[in-house]
Amino acid sequence: MGEILGWALVGAWLLLPVVAVILVIRWSMSSGQVETKYDSSAAGLVDGFDAVFSPEAYEAHLERDRATRRTAPAPAPGDPPWAIDGDSIRIDV
């Protein structure tokens, strides 16, 4: 009985890293919101997995990065110096 318990403990210790890796991959590929998925410090790790296992999510992430880095267009000469943003009025100075 003691030998079986010993081998079971050895097997559990050997399976622990495998289960941990599977859980990390599953967590990184979870079906959460894409906007919050890349806000963590493990975004580089998730990018690597997404590039291999979910290329659509990786391309969406790259496109979102490109869109946020674009500069705002300059106002046209005939535009008024104010804009309505929802419930507030923004005055450009």
SULTAUR-V591613 format. One line per field, one symbol per residue. phi: phi as a letter, one per 20 degrees, with the letter a starting at -180 (. if undefined). psi: psi as a letter, one per 20 degrees, with the letter a starting at -180 (. if undefined). burial: + if it has 16 or more other C-alpha atoms within 10 Angstrom, else -. Layout:
phi->???
psi->???
burial->???
//
This chain:
phi->.fffffffffffffegffffffffffffefeefffefdeefefffffffffeebffffffffffffffefefffffgeffebbddmecddded
psi->hhhghghhgghghhighghggghgggghjqlaphhihjirikhhghggghhghmhghghhgghhghhhiqqqqqqqhiqqkrqondjqpppp.
burial->---------------------------++-------++-------++-++-------+--+--------------------------------
//
